[in-house]
């Protein structure tokens, strides 16, 4: 029987919980876990019934980053093998980042190295006040290269110039200030806060949520040109005449719950 390092469950609401399940290794990941995660994310992306994805982990740590045995193997690889190995990690992170469903990271403890990349790829993150973070690659003569596109988007260029180069460990409150996490709560309130966010997401139109997420990706960083303005006009026109848009407007005007709420009860 294949031993898995990733557990995935989908509840009756359409909430998928993806759990890193190597608590005895502080959920450190290796090439096998990376491949599992990529397979899971690619599968979830194709499932329209999945409305929200929560990324969690077992035990005290969120993830210690790269597994020591994997790092030892990488140290023995030549350039071409290291390049192929890096592409596997980069592909998994991109798959998580591009999930059409909104994603929520549940961070209960330490998140080091590549684990900061996982958190950065999620749309939002809730952290326990006991959580801590470190981009520690420079401490062993490496750089956080494959995770950098996502971490820089999450934390900003100026902050990354500091934490990429110092490898300092910082706490959950600082992570919130930097934009890496959305909420910092007492550990006992972690699950309740995650569920509160999930419930908020589920209260909205499923198609609208997906398109709103895509809208941010498509608009961010672009010049406000006539082309961009016309694109946004076309998007709202299309969703207004869609079945979901028509149902949402009718429900609002008639002061009744929309069908997506009734079907979820």
C-alpha positions in Angstrom: 0.0 0.0 0.0 1.3 3.4 -1.0 2.3 5.6 1.9 1.0 9.1 1.5 2.3 12.3 2.9 -0.7 14.3 1.9 -4.3 13.8 3.1 -7.2 15.3 1.2 -10.9 15.4 2.2 -13.9 17.2 0.7 -16.9 17.9 2.9 -20.5 18.2 1.9 -20.2 22.0 1.5 -17.5 21.5 -1.2 -14.6 22.5 1.0 -11.4 20.6 0.3 -8.9 20.3 3.0 -5.4 19.4 1.9 -3.2 18.4 4.9 0.5 17.9 5.0 0.8 14.7 7.0 4.4 14.2 8.1 4.1 15.5 11.6 7.1 13.4 12.7 9.2 15.3 10.2 7.6 18.7 10.9 5.9 18.3 7.6 9.2 18.9 5.7 8.7 18.2 2.0 10.6 16.2 -0.4 10.2 15.3 -4.1 7.6 12.7 -3.3 5.4 15.1 -1.3 5.8 17.8 -4.0 4.6 15.3 -6.6 1.6 14.4 -4.4 0.7 18.0 -3.8 0.9 18.8 -7.5 -1.4 15.8 -8.3 -3.9 17.0 -5.6 -3.9 20.6 -6.8 -4.3 19.7 -10.5 -7.2 17.4 -9.6 -9.0 19.9 -7.4 -8.7 22.5 -10.2 -10.9 20.3 -12.4 -13.6 19.8 -9.8 -16.4 22.3 -10.1 -18.1 21.1 -6.9 -15.0 22.1 -4.9 -15.6 25.7 -3.8 -12.9 26.4 -1.3 -9.5 24.8 -0.6 -7.9 24.9 2.8 -4.2 24.1 3.1 -3.3 22.7 6.5 -0.8 20.5 8.3 -0.6 18.0 11.1 1.3 18.4 14.3 3.0 21.4 15.8 4.8 22.8 12.7 3.2 24.0 9.5 6.3 22.9 7.6 10.0 23.0 8.2 10.6 23.4 4.5 12.9 21.0 2.6 13.4 17.5 4.1 17.0 16.9 5.1 17.3 13.6 3.2 16.0 15.3 0.1 18.5 18.2 0.6 21.3 15.6 0.9 20.3 14.0 -2.4 20.1 17.5 -4.1 23.6 18.3 -2.9 24.8 15.2 -4.9 22.9 16.1 -8.1 24.6 17.8 -11.1 23.2 21.0 -12.6 20.7 19.3 -14.9 19.3 17.2 -12.1 19.0 20.2 -9.8 17.2 22.1 -12.5 14.7 19.3 -13.1 14.2 19.1 -9.3 13.6 22.8 -9.0 11.1 22.7 -11.8 9.0 20.1 -9.9 8.8 22.4 -6.9 8.1 25.5 -9.1 5.4 23.6 -11.0 3.6 22.5 -7.7 3.7 26.1 -6.4 2.3 27.5 -9.6 -0.5 24.9 -9.6 -1.5 26.0 -6.0 -1.3 29.7 -7.0 -3.4 29.2 -10.0 -6.2 27.1 -8.4 -9.5 28.6 -9.6 -11.0 28.2 -6.1 -10.1 30.6 -3.2 -7.4 29.1 -1.0 -6.9 29.6 2.7 -3.7 28.6 4.5 -4.1 27.4 8.1 -0.7 28.1 9.8 -0.5 26.6 13.3 3.3 26.7 13.8 6.7 27.2 12.2 6.8 27.8 8.4 10.4 27.9 7.1 12.0 28.1 3.7 9.8 26.6 1.0 6.8 26.6 3.4 6.7 30.4 3.2 6.2 29.8 -0.5 3.2 27.6 0.2 1.6 30.2 2.4 2.4 32.9 -0.2 0.6 30.9 -2.9 -2.6 30.9 -1.0 -5.1 33.8 -1.4 -5.3 34.3 2.4 -3.7 32.8 5.5 -4.8 32.5 9.1 -1.9 32.1 11.6 -1.7 31.1 15.2 0.0 33.7 17.4 2.6 30.9 18.0 3.4 30.7 14.3 6.8 31.8 13.1 8.4 32.3 9.7 11.9 32.3 8.1 13.3 32.5 4.6 16.4 30.7 5.9 17.9 29.5 2.7 20.9 32.0 2.8 21.9 30.4 6.1 23.1 27.4 4.2 24.4 29.2 1.2 21.2 29.0 -0.9 18.5 31.4 -2.1 14.7 31.2 -2.1 14.6 31.2 -5.8 11.6 29.0 -6.8 9.3 30.5 -4.2 10.4 34.1 -4.8 7.7 35.1 -7.4 5.0 34.2 -4.9 6.7 35.6 -1.8 7.5 38.9 -3.4 3.9 39.3 -4.5 2.7 38.5 -0.9 5.3 40.5 1.1 6.5 43.2 -1.3 9.9 43.9 -2.7 11.4 46.0 0.1 10.5 43.4 2.8 11.9 40.6 0.7 15.2 42.4 0.2 15.5 42.2 4.0 14.2 38.8 4.8 15.7 37.0 1.8 19.2 38.3 2.7 19.1 38.1 6.6 17.3 34.8 7.0 15.8 36.3 10.2 13.0 34.5 11.9 9.8 36.6 12.4 6.6 36.1 14.2 2.9 36.0 13.2 2.2 39.6 13.9 5.1 40.7 11.8 3.9 38.4 9.0 0.5 40.1 9.1 2.2 43.5 8.9 4.0 42.3 5.8 0.9 40.9 4.2 2.1 37.3 4.3 -0.9 36.3 6.6 -4.3 37.9 6.8 -5.3 37.1 10.4 -3.4 36.3 13.6 -5.4 34.6 16.4 -5.0 32.5 19.5 -4.2 28.9 18.7 -7.5 27.8 20.1 -9.4 30.1 17.8 -7.5 29.0 14.6 -10.0 26.5 13.3 -13.0 28.8 14.1 -11.4 31.7 12.3 -10.6 29.6 9.2 -14.1 28.3 9.2 -15.5 31.8 9.5 -13.6 32.8 6.4 -14.7 29.7 4.6 -18.3 30.4 5.5 -18.0 33.9 4.1 -16.7 32.5 0.9 -19.5 29.9 0.6 -22.1 32.6 1.1 -21.2 34.1 -2.3 -21.9 33.1 -5.9 -19.6 30.2 -6.8 -19.0 31.6 -10.3 -18.6 35.1 -9.0 -16.0 34.0 -6.5 -13.9 32.2 -9.1 -14.1 35.2 -11.5 -13.3 37.7 -8.8 -10.2 35.8 -8.0 -9.2 35.6 -11.6 -10.0 39.4 -11.9 -7.3 40.2 -9.4 -4.7 38.2 -11.3 -5.6 39.7 -14.6 -5.8 43.3 -13.4 -2.8 43.5 -11.0 0.0 45.7 -12.2 -1.6 46.6 -15.5 -1.8 50.2 -16.8 -5.3 51.6 -16.6 -5.7 51.9 -20.3 -8.8 52.0 -22.5 -8.3 48.4 -23.3 -8.2 47.5 -19.6 -11.3 49.5 -18.9 -13.2 47.9 -21.8 -12.1 44.5 -20.5 -13.6 45.2 -17.1 -16.9 46.4 -18.7 -17.1 43.2 -20.7 -16.6 41.1 -17.6 -19.4 42.7 -15.6 -21.7 42.6 -18.6 -21.1 38.9 -19.1 -21.7 37.9 -15.4 -24.8 40.1 -15.1 -26.5 38.1 -17.9 -25.2 34.8 -16.7 -27.6 32.4 -14.9 -25.8 33.0 -11.6 -25.8 36.8 -12.0 -29.5 36.8 -12.9 -30.3 34.6 -9.9 -28.2 36.8 -7.5 -29.8 40.0 -8.7 -33.3 38.5 -8.6 -32.7 37.2 -5.0 -31.4 40.6 -3.9 -34.3 42.5 -5.4 -36.9 40.1 -4.0 -35.2 39.9 -0.6 -34.8 36.2 -0.6 -31.7 33.9 -0.3 -30.1 33.0 -3.6 -30.3 29.5 -4.9 -26.7 28.7 -4.1 -27.4 29.2 -0.4 -30.7 27.2 -0.5 -28.9 24.3 -2.2 -26.2 24.2 0.4 -28.6 23.9 3.3 
